Amino acid sequence: MIRHLTNSLREARNAVTRLYKRALLRRQSRVRPLRIVLGSGGVPIPGWLLTDIDQLDVLEKKQWENYFSRGSIEAILAEHVWEHLTLEQGIRAAKLCFEFIRPGGRLRIAVPDGLHPDPDYIDSVRPKGRGQGAADHRVLYTWRDLKSVLDAAGFEVKPLEYFDSDGQFHHADWDPVDGMIRRSSRFDERNRDGTLRYTSIIFDAFKPVIPSGREPSGNLCP
């Protein structure tokens, strides 16, 4: 009896918290420029609106519509979110991001790197791997896989960090003001001695101002 009452109180408290967070996000979504973090885990980033799955399920269009108008978002940041989706779900989520980002806006996305040359790293991030959160991982991306997902959604892709199939690390300068990726060559504490123990595939994906007839842009990808 007591256990049942305790569980009921916990569920009621969680429901109230969800309602509060959703109402807060609706109010915050009026700010401009509108920059949002998907799957934030509550980690604050100045100037960005934080969301998590209890507020915004990236696969549910109606939930996007509850907060945002199409083409209204300046930037979206998603660090280690897409690996928790299947490949098909990843394409669907990318298409929803594309729909709600303004022309010229940016999706900065980071996922674990399936071509990282360290076997211990791969064992920690692979689906059902031994690392934190990996039990729920669905996909271990290579840069080509992630680019295909973003291409399918209509984005123009600029690679920022990734390993290629020869184990060569590619890196372009990027500004954390445009979206902080903590699990990166520059900002992950595990890399502070210069050895790249933990990195991510990091891409900037832009919604074209003119969506048709675009030509491939120069980038780091071979």
TILUMRO-207768 format. One line per 2 residues: number of its first residue (from 1); their letters; for each residue x negated, y, z negated of N, C-alpha, C, O. Coordinates in pm, whole numbers, plus 50000, padded with zeros to 5 digits. Each point is the difference from the previous one (the first is absolute). Layout:
NUM	a	X Y Z X Y Z X Y Z X Y Z ~ ...
END
This chain:
1	mi	49917 49880 50000 50083 50120 50000 49913 50126 50000 50020 50092 50080 ~ 49883 49911 49828 49911 50115 49992 49918 50013 50128 49981 50110 50050
3	rh	49971 49775 50003 49922 50004 50124 50084 50053 50115 49952 50080 50081 ~ 50173 49876 49927 50090 50047 50106 50023 50150 49989 49999 50071 50101
5	lt	50022 49978 49776 50021 50142 49978 49875 50080 50038 50010 50107 50060 ~ 49873 49840 49905 49876 50067 50034 49981 50010 50150 49959 50105 50051
7	ns	50070 49786 50019 49988 50001 50146 50098 50097 50064 49966 50069 50096 ~ 50156 49937 49849 50100 50092 50054 49958 50145 49981 50019 50083 50089
9	lr	49925 49948 49795 49952 50136 49974 49885 50036 50092 49991 50112 50050 ~ 49920 49790 49973 49887 50026 50088 50049 50026 50142 49950 50092 50066
11	ea	50145 49829 49982 50054 50020 50134 50070 50135 50013 49986 50068 50102 ~ 50089 49970 49793 50067 50129 50003 49900 50115 50003 50019 50097 50073
13	rn	49875 49890 49848 49897 50104 49998 49931 50011 50135 49974 50110 50048 ~ 49997 49774 50015 49937 50001 50132 50090 50064 50104 49953 50072 50088
15	av	50178 49900 49903 50095 50057 50095 50006 50152 49986 50003 50072 50100 ~ 49998 49976 49777 50001 50145 49977 49872 50064 50054 50003 50107 50060
17	tr	49885 49826 49918 49871 50052 50050 50001 50008 50152 49954 50099 50057 ~ 50098 49798 50009 50007 50002 50147 50086 50116 50049 49962 50071 50094
19	ly	50154 49949 49843 50089 50110 50040 49933 50135 49980 50013 50089 50084 ~ 49915 49925 49807 49931 50126 49973 49891 50025 50106 49988 50111 50052
21	kr	49934 49786 49978 49892 50017 50096 50054 50031 50139 49939 50079 50074 ~ 50174 49861 49963 50059 50027 50131 50053 50143 50006 49983 50069 50101
23	al	50082 49975 49792 50050 50138 49997 49885 50099 50005 50008 50103 50067 ~ 49884 49866 49862 49882 50087 50001 49940 50009 50139 49963 50109 50044
25	lr	50028 49778 50026 49943 50001 50135 50088 50080 50095 49948 50071 50086 ~ 50186 49917 49900 50089 50079 50086 49977 50149 49981 50000 50078 50096
27	rq	49979 49962 49779 49976 50141 49973 49863 50042 50052 49986 50108 50059 ~ 49913 49808 49921 49864 50035 50044 49988 50001 50152 49914 50069 50054
29	sr	50171 49855 50015 49988 49988 50145 50038 50128 50072 49990 50006 50123 ~ 50054 50096 49805 50032 50128 50062 49877 50087 50021 50006 50100 50072
31	vr	49883 49864 49866 49879 50083 50010 49941 49989 50140 50021 49901 50070 ~ 49907 50202 49970 49928 50000 50127 49861 50057 49978 49986 50094 49922
33	pl	49911 49854 50143 50005 49883 50088 50028 49874 49919 49963 49989 49883 ~ 50102 49916 50184 50043 49877 49934 49896 49891 50025 49983 49952 50112
35	ri	49948 50010 49780 49898 49896 50008 50030 49894 49895 50014 50033 49882 ~ 49997 49842 50159 50044 49896 49908 49900 49885 49995 49929 49972 50097
37	vl	50068 49963 49788 49917 49882 49980 50093 49879 49988 50092 50001 49918 ~ 49884 49898 50161 50075 49874 49991 49926 49906 49906 49878 49988 50007
39	gs	50197 49945 49905 49938 49904 49910 49894 50062 49913 49889 49949 49988 ~ 50147 50165 49949 49900 50079 49927 49951 49935 49872 49890 50028 49954
41	gg	50192 49884 49988 49963 49942 49871 49994 50103 49889 49941 49976 49895 ~ 50119 50141 50129 50002 50104 49900 49870 50079 49988 49986 50083 49910
43	vp	49920 49893 50180 49871 50071 49995 50019 50139 50063 50029 50009 50119 ~ 49954 50098 49804 50029 50134 50053 49897 50047 50101 49881 49974 49986
45	ip	50167 50096 50116 49915 50067 50098 50058 50139 50018 50112 50014 50048 ~ 49815 50090 49913 50054 50136 50009 50050 50034 50140 49931 49976 50099
47	gw	50190 50080 49907 50057 50042 50127 50075 49891 50074 50051 50024 50110 ~ 49958 49856 49831 50067 49888 50066 50116 49950 49913 49991 50001 49877
49	ll	50117 49956 50188 50112 49939 49930 49975 49850 49988 49968 49934 50099 ~ 50046 50013 49781 49973 49859 49976 50128 49919 50018 50106 50040 49951
51	td	49884 49847 50118 50113 49908 50012 49952 49859 49972 49884 49966 50021 ~ 50209 49953 49932 49978 49857 49984 50124 49926 50047 50101 50063 50033
53	id	49892 49806 49971 50106 49922 50062 50135 50016 49930 50104 49982 50063 ~ 49896 50053 49806 50127 50019 49932 50068 50131 50040 50116 50022 49966
55	ql	49811 50065 50105 50059 50121 50056 50018 49988 50151 50106 50032 50054 ~ 49789 49921 50013 50000 49995 50145 49940 49869 50048 49879 49978 49991
57	dv	50208 49936 50060 49956 49878 50065 49965 50035 50144 50088 50043 50076 ~ 49788 49940 49962 49955 50047 50132 50070 49930 50115 49994 50047 50114
59	le	50074 49843 49858 50067 49924 50106 50147 50037 50015 50067 49952 50092 ~ 49984 50134 49820 50143 50031 49998 50024 50140 50054 49972 50099 49931
61	kk	50080 49911 50190 50020 50130 50064 50096 50088 49920 49979 50121 49991 ~ 50124 49820 49950 50096 50080 49925 49934 50068 49880 50039 50110 49962
63	qw	49862 49824 49980 49931 50062 49888 49916 50118 50047 49993 50102 49932 ~ 49943 49885 50182 49930 50115 50057 50097 50116 50021 49969 50115 49968
65	en	50148 49853 50087 50099 50105 50030 50055 50064 49874 50048 50113 50004 ~ 49946 49817 49883 50047 50058 49874 49916 50119 49957 50048 50088 49929
67	yf	49827 49915 50114 49907 50103 49953 49953 50095 50109 49975 50118 49974 ~ 50012 49832 50149 49929 50075 50102 50081 50011 50129 50079 49911 50032
69	sr	49901 50198 50039 50054 50015 50134 49899 49947 50100 49879 50001 49973 ~ 50168 49952 50140 49909 49952 50104 49908 50113 50044 50044 50113 50023
71	gs	49828 49855 49989 49903 50097 50046 49967 50109 49900 49952 50107 50038 ~ 50072 49867 49832 49980 50105 49899 49872 49984 49919 49959 50095 49932
73	ie	49977 49790 50074 49886 49972 49911 49870 50042 50068 49974 49965 50115 ~ 49947 50110 49812 49870 50045 50050 49897 49887 50001 49926 49984 50097
75	ai	50071 49939 49795 49898 49896 49987 50050 49890 49907 50073 50026 49904 ~ 49885 49852 50127 50029 49883 49917 49867 49933 49969 49913 49987 50086
77	la	50072 49972 49789 49880 49932 49954 50040 49862 49948 50089 49988 49917 ~ 49844 49908 50132 50031 49863 49957 49870 49924 49981 49939 49954 50097
79	eh	50019 50033 49779 49877 49926 49968 50036 49862 49947 50059 49987 49892 ~ 49905 49911 50182 50021 49861 49961 50147 49971 49972 50039 49955 49892
81	vw	50042 50074 50211 50143 49971 49999 50033 49897 50108 50073 49904 49974 ~ 49874 50117 50147 50042 49918 50115 49963 49853 49985 50067 49915 50058
83	eh	49830 50053 49866 49964 49859 49984 50104 49922 49920 49997 49877 49997 ~ 50095 50195 49938 50107 49935 49925 50122 49971 50088 50100 49946 49952
85	lt	49891 50091 50175 50106 49976 50097 49956 49896 50101 49880 49983 50024 ~ 50215 49947 50036 49965 49915 50113 49963 50089 50118 50022 50121 49997
87	le	49920 49819 50108 49962 50078 50117 50122 50068 50061 49993 50117 50039 ~ 50118 49811 49970 50121 50057 50057 50054 50113 49912 50043 50103 50051
89	qg	49953 49877 49818 50044 50106 49910 49909 50122 50009 50045 50114 49991 ~ 49826 49861 50028 49906 50110 50014 50032 50088 50120 49989 50122 49992
91	ir	50049 49815 50119 50039 50077 50119 50127 50079 49972 50010 50117 50038 ~ 50087 49820 49895 50125 50069 49969 49974 50120 49909 50055 50108 50023
93	aa	49861 49874 49875 49968 50110 49909 49928 50112 50073 50026 50118 49975 ~ 49882 49846 50115 49927 50102 50076 50096 50079 50090 49984 50121 50016
95	kl	50114 49811 50042 50097 50070 50085 50086 50096 49919 50035 50107 50049 ~ 49999 49857 49827 50076 50091 49915 49915 50121 49961 50050 50113 49997
97	cf	49823 49864 49972 49911 50113 49974 49996 50093 50121 50010 50122 49987 ~ 49976 49818 50131 49994 50078 50124 50126 50084 50018 49992 50116 50042
99	ef	50122 49828 49927 50127 50069 50018 50012 50123 49908 50054 50103 50041 ~ 49896 49885 49837 50022 50106 49902 49883 50099 49992 50014 50106 49938
101	ir	49871 49862 50122 49890 50095 50008 50029 50101 50111 50056 49965 50104 ~ 49904 50159 49873 50017 50103 50104 49901 49976 50113 49896 49938 49978
103	pg	50134 50109 50144 49901 49993 50107 49871 50071 49960 50003 50113 49952 ~ 49885 49819 50067 49872 50051 49956 49964 49960 49858 49887 50024 49956
105	gr	50208 49915 49971 49975 49957 49863 49917 49873 49994 49974 49936 50102 ~ 49985 50030 49777 49901 49895 49980 50048 49895 49901 50060 50031 49897
107	lr	49912 49843 50137 50004 49888 49906 49857 49957 49975 49931 49955 50091 ~ 50023 50059 49786 49868 49946 49964 50024 49868 49928 50069 49996 49898
109	ia	49875 49898 50154 50029 49865 49953 49870 49927 49972 49902 50013 50073 ~ 50098 49910 49820 49883 49918 49964 50047 49862 49957 50098 49986 49928
111	vp	49830 49912 50118 50028 49861 49963 49867 49929 49976 49897 50046 50048 ~ 50104 49842 49880 49877 49921 49987 49947 49959 50137 50077 49980 50094
113	dg	49792 50008 49916 49934 49977 50128 49965 49852 50018 49913 49947 49931 ~ 50157 49988 50162 49978 49858 50024 49868 49966 50065 49966 49883 50012
115	lh	49958 50218 50032 49869 49977 50060 49886 50044 49907 49885 50006 50042 ~ 50147 50024 49834 49894 50033 49905 49906 49879 49989 50048 49887 49987
117	pd	49820 50135 50019 49908 49885 50006 49979 49927 49868 49937 49894 50000 ~ 50112 50158 49889 49979 49936 49870 50108 49895 49974 50117 50036 49989
119	pd	49847 49836 50002 50101 49895 49976 50076 50020 49869 50118 49966 49992 ~ 49818 50089 49906 50069 50025 49874 50110 50104 50017 50108 49989 49942
121	yi	49863 50112 50137 50102 50101 50030 50119 49934 50070 50115 50021 49960 ~ 49858 49901 50143 50107 49935 50075 50082 49910 49908 50123 49998 50009
123	ds	49812 49929 49903 50071 49911 49908 50089 50077 49904 50101 49948 49953 ~ 49861 50175 50017 50079 50079 49905 50119 50069 50064 50096 50033 49930
125	vr	49900 49991 50203 50107 50079 50064 50088 49918 50095 50104 50048 50043 ~ 49855 49831 49989 50080 49919 50093 50135 49965 49936 50013 50004 49878
127	pk	50089 49963 50203 50126 49956 49943 49980 49883 49903 49932 49902 50033 ~ 50126 50111 49849 49984 49903 49890 49857 49998 49949 49957 49901 49940
129	gr	49971 50207 50082 49862 50007 49952 49993 50022 49851 50102 50009 49932 ~ 49777 49999 50018 49981 50007 49855 49997 50143 49947 49996 50019 49878
131	gq	50007 50081 50208 49994 50139 49956 50134 50050 49949 50104 49937 50022 ~ 49891 50177 49909 50121 50060 49945 50098 50034 50112 49964 50069 50095
133	ga	50159 49883 49893 50104 50028 50097 49999 49910 50122 50095 50003 50078 ~ 49799 49918 49941 49987 49921 50123 50101 49886 50008 50026 49948 50109
135	ad	50030 50011 49779 50100 49894 50002 50120 50038 50087 50071 49914 50053 ~ 49950 50218 49963 50113 50049 50079 49957 50047 50139 50083 50050 50076
137	hr	49790 49934 49960 49955 50041 50133 50055 49905 50106 50002 49878 49981 ~ 50042 50179 50130 50057 49921 50110 49908 49995 50122 50005 49904 50076
139	vl	49913 50198 49941 49916 50011 50120 49862 50049 49958 49988 50087 49914 ~ 49909 49855 50148 49865 50055 49987 49963 50058 50136 49972 49926 50094
141	yt	50030 50205 49915 49984 50069 50127 49855 50009 50045 49909 50009 49918 ~ 50070 49988 50213 49880 50054 50062 50039 50136 50057 50118 50034 50006
143	wr	49781 50043 50037 50032 50131 50055 50087 49988 50125 50085 50085 50025 ~ 49893 49809 50053 50082 49982 50121 50145 49972 49964 50091 50053 50064
145	dl	49932 49866 49833 50136 49969 49957 50074 50126 49957 50113 50025 50041 ~ 49821 50055 49877 50066 50121 49949 50025 50099 50112 50105 50065 50004
147	ks	49800 49948 50086 50020 50090 50114 50120 49956 50084 50076 50083 50048 ~ 49940 49786 49970 50114 49949 50078 50132 50035 49934 50097 50035 50068
149	vl	49908 49957 49800 50122 50036 49926 50034 50147 50022 50115 50035 50028 ~ 49785 50051 49960 50023 50144 50013 50029 50038 50145 50081 50088 50026
151	da	49852 49846 50068 50029 50023 50141 50145 49965 50031 50068 50072 50074 ~ 49980 49817 49870 50137 49955 50025 50103 50102 49952 50110 50008 50054
153	ag	49852 50069 49844 50092 50101 49947 49994 50131 50078 50087 50085 49983 ~ 49811 49931 50102 49989 50121 50082 49894 50098 49954 49988 50108 50058
155	fe	49934 49857 49840 49900 50091 49948 49875 50006 50089 49969 49906 50073 ~ 49962 50207 49919 49864 50012 50051 49906 49976 49883 50013 50066 49896
157	vk	49894 49842 50119 49922 49951 49887 49857 50052 50004 49933 49997 50103 ~ 50022 50051 49782 49860 50039 49983 49940 49918 49887 50038 50020 49885
159	pl	49871 49887 50144 49937 49921 49894 49907 50086 49915 49927 50085 50052 ~ 50076 49893 49817 49912 50072 49908 49897 49909 49937 49884 50040 49984
161	ey	50155 49838 49978 49907 49903 49943 50046 49859 50035 50119 49970 49996 ~ 49785 49944 50039 50031 49858 50021 49871 49924 50032 49902 50059 50045
163	fd	50100 49811 49934 49896 49910 50047 50044 49939 50132 50118 49971 50019 ~ 49786 50009 50072 50032 49929 50123 49964 49853 49986 49953 49957 49894
165	sd	50068 49966 50211 49981 49855 49993 49853 49960 49988 49970 49885 49969 ~ 49939 50209 50055 49857 49973 49981 49951 50040 49861 49881 49991 49971
167	gq	50212 50053 49942 49962 50041 49866 49945 50141 49993 49943 50039 49898 ~ 50072 50037 50209 49953 50139 50003 50108 50091 49943 50116 49991 50039
169	fh	49846 50096 49869 50095 50094 49939 50006 50128 50081 49896 50058 50032 ~ 50225 49985 50000 50023 50124 50074 50065 50101 49908 50090 49966 49923
171	ha	49866 50158 50086 50048 50103 49910 50003 50134 50070 49904 50038 50067 ~ 50207 50034 49917 50011 50138 50046 50028 50088 49878 50064 49955 49905
173	dw	49889 50168 50099 50028 50090 49889 50151 50023 49989 50069 50019 50100 ~ 49981 49979 49777 50141 50031 49978 50014 50076 49869 49920 49984 49908
175	dp	50184 50099 50086 50020 50091 49888 50103 49939 49904 50113 49973 50041 ~ 49851 50005 49832 50096 49946 49905 50119 50092 49974 50102 49955 49950
177	vd	49885 50173 50084 50113 50091 49986 50116 49955 50090 50116 50023 49968 ~ 49850 49913 50144 50102 49951 50093 50056 49864 49957 50082 49941 50070
179	gm	49873 50010 49815 50047 49871 49948 49885 49924 49939 49913 49948 50070 ~ 50086 50044 49797 49893 49932 49929 50016 49849 50008 50104 49946 49962
181	ir	49793 49986 50087 49993 49854 49997 49891 49964 49900 49882 50020 50028 ~ 50156 49927 49859 49903 49969 49896 49919 49875 50034 49881 49993 49968
183	rs	50181 49909 50096 49929 49878 50035 49934 50018 50137 50042 49943 50101 ~ 49854 50139 49897 49931 50040 50122 49850 49999 49974 49956 49991 49885
185	sr	49965 50020 50221 49855 49995 49984 49950 50114 49913 49903 49984 49925 ~ 50160 50129 50084 49955 50120 49931 50048 50007 49855 49926 50047 49914
187	fd	50196 49909 50059 50061 50029 49871 50016 49879 49909 50033 50017 49882 ~ 49944 49863 50166 50011 49884 49912 49875 49988 49915 49888 49996 50053
189	er	50131 49997 49816 49886 49995 49907 49912 49877 50022 49882 50001 49964 ~ 50173 49895 50094 49923 49878 50023 49892 50018 50105 49913 49914 50015
191	nr	50093 50197 50057 49902 50027 50106 49896 50103 49961 49922 50044 50084 ~ 50075 49997 49791 49920 50116 49962 49849 49978 50014 49925 50098 50005
193	dg	50029 49775 50000 49856 49978 50018 49963 49991 50148 49885 49972 50034 ~ 50213 50053 50055 49973 49999 50143 50038 49872 50071 50003 49995 50123
195	tl	50026 49898 49800 50045 49875 50058 50152 50003 50016 50072 50031 49905 ~ 49976 49937 50215 50143 50010 50028 50072 49873 49951 50031 49910 50077
197	ry	49992 50087 49794 50067 49883 49940 50150 50002 50024 50063 49895 50015 ~ 49995 50225 49989 50146 50008 50019 50031 50118 50093 49976 50116 49967
199	ts	50079 49851 50148 50043 50100 50097 50138 49960 50051 50053 49895 49963 ~ 50002 50189 50120 50130 49975 50062 49992 50036 50148 49915 50077 50043
201	ii	50176 49866 50034 50028 50056 50131 50080 50127 49975 50105 49996 49935 ~ 49847 50116 50115 50069 50127 49982 50022 50062 50137 49905 50022 50076
203	fd	50220 50007 49955 50036 50064 50127 50083 50125 49972 50079 50003 49905 ~ 49901 50098 50176 50097 50108 50013 50084 49971 50123 49947 49974 50108
205	af	50185 50031 49875 50091 49974 50111 50087 50125 50018 50070 50041 49908 ~ 49926 50017 50211 50068 50126 50026 50122 49978 50090 49995 49921 50095
207	kp	50112 50149 49873 50117 49998 50087 49977 50102 50111 49982 50119 49971 ~ 50017 49839 50153 49969 50094 50109 50102 50114 50006 50119 49981 49974
209	vi	49831 50136 50061 50089 50113 50022 50084 49975 50125 50119 50030 50003 ~ 49816 49913 50100 50071 49955 50120 49987 49849 50003 49893 49949 50032
211	ps	50216 49976 49934 49987 49857 49978 49974 49916 50124 49957 49886 49987 ~ 50066 50167 50132 49982 49917 50120 49880 50049 50080 49961 50117 49993
213	gr	49981 49790 50082 49894 50035 50092 49868 50033 49934 49915 50064 50063 ~ 50066 49895 49812 49875 50033 49935 49886 49914 50050 50022 49887 50044
215	ep	49857 50165 49950 49883 49926 50040 49922 49956 49879 50004 50069 49897 ~ 49925 49819 50110 49922 49956 49884 49900 50107 49959 49932 50059 50084
217	sg	50059 49963 49783 49904 50098 49949 49872 49928 49960 50003 49881 49969 ~ 49885 50191 50033 49875 49941 49957 50003 49965 49854 50050 50078 49919
219	nl	49898 49805 50044 49998 49960 49861 49883 49906 49978 49919 49976 50089 ~ 50075 49969 49790 49888 49914 49963 50017 49856 50046 49905 49922 49995
221	cp	50214 50043 50049 50024 49859 50033 49927 49961 50127 50002 50074 50098 ~ 49934 49808 49901 49931 49953 50121 50100 49958 50107 49960 49958 50108
END
